Amino acid sequence: MNRKLKVLFIVMVLVAAVFLSGCTDSDSAKESDSGSDGITEKGDPVTDSGSGYSSTGGSSQTGGPDGAIEITDMAKRTVAIPAPENITRVSCLHPIPTYMTWRLAPEKLISTDMVFNANPRLVPEDANDTLNSLPVTGVYFKGMNQEQMLVLDPDVIVSMTKDPNLYQEQIDYAAPVVVISKDNLTDYEQSFRLMGEVLGNEGEANELADYWNNSIKKVTDITSTIPEDQYVKVYYASHDGPLSTVGPLTVMSSIIDLAGGVDLYDTNVSLTSAQKVDEHLAVNIEQVLLWNPDVIITKTETEKNAILNDTQWQSVNAVKNSRVYAAPRWESLDGIQSIMGLMWTAEKLHPDKVTFDFDNETRAFYSEFYLYDNITDEQIAETVA
């Protein structure tokens, strides 16, 4: 029986029960209806509770005949979801929660999204075979197929705080929509803990969250002692080209800050709210020349070479001092591997102060987060062409 028929059947049973019992208390009838398998929460838009999200996981309480719980997700929304032991089918609208679901409860992942599926990944071969066999959905920033999601019939859908369509998605889909965040590098810790609660694997989720937090601390224990007048001016070129960067409220900018750098827009107060979170923010060469960064980080080797070979950039300190770097493919400033991107960035900005055994750190990270123990020296140093 599909979900819509289940809902109709349960409602009919409840109505009949009320009629036969002669109950006239409408408030009691409403309470009974909302407590049946979280039907109301699944069908109606979720509401903003206004409460924060604890670093130890979202607040929850049991209720309903099947032990449904309420959680506070990372958009500060109260969402009713099935008890974790009753969640067996999870779909995600972004590569971050797709990865987290695979890592924490691979048997519950019933689809991958198009961006996760299209990108190369370092995981064990059998895991890759399984991931490649799953249906591929859209992703919130490229568009979704509502009919496909209804056919998949997940128990829970996971998206991100930047998803502009959360309200409509909660209307369109029968399953509750929970959101996590990657807006700041520190948000990943809370995202892991929340996913652990949703998926019923809080033990491993908390271990990964602790690893994440300790890795940040390993860097900031050093960079926090650097005087502000010694912070390095950094320009980050996103994958849209040399004259595309990111706003100050993005994971890339937060990495630069934690690594002891100052991003192009850190002190710019004229940006709109949308521009501050934009990961594809157009700039002009005059802005870059005026900013005159000490270090330039590019997403690809092609962008790095374009900057080095363009006469317009030759007067920039970063170019003159040979401090233009292409981020490594497997330790980039975005995605799950961004924690390694922090270590790499800190070493590039302050090589005289920040030194790690980067190869060993990378191997330990991939073993812990990707269950992959075969990363090579060449892969650690590899960049995107």
Secondary structure, 3 states (H helix, E strand, C coil): CCHHHHHHHHHHHHHHHHHHHCCCCHHHHHHHHHCCCCHHHHHCCCEECCCCCECCECCCCEECCCCEEEEECCCCEEEEECCHHHCCCEEECCHHHHHHHHHHCHHHECCEEHHHHHCCCCCCHHHHHHHHHCCEECECCCECCHHHHHHHCCCEEEEECCCCCHHHHHHHCCCCEEEECCCCCCHHHHHHHHHHHHHCCHHHHHHHHHHHHHHHHHHHHHHCCCCHHHCEEEEEECCCCCCEECCCCCHHHHHHHHCCEEECCCCCCCCCHHHHCCCCEECCHHHHHHHCCCEEEECCHHHHHHHHCCHHHCCCHHHHCCCEEECEHHHCCCCCCHHHHHHHHHHHHCCCCCCCCHHHHHHHHHHHHCCCCCCCHHHHHCECC
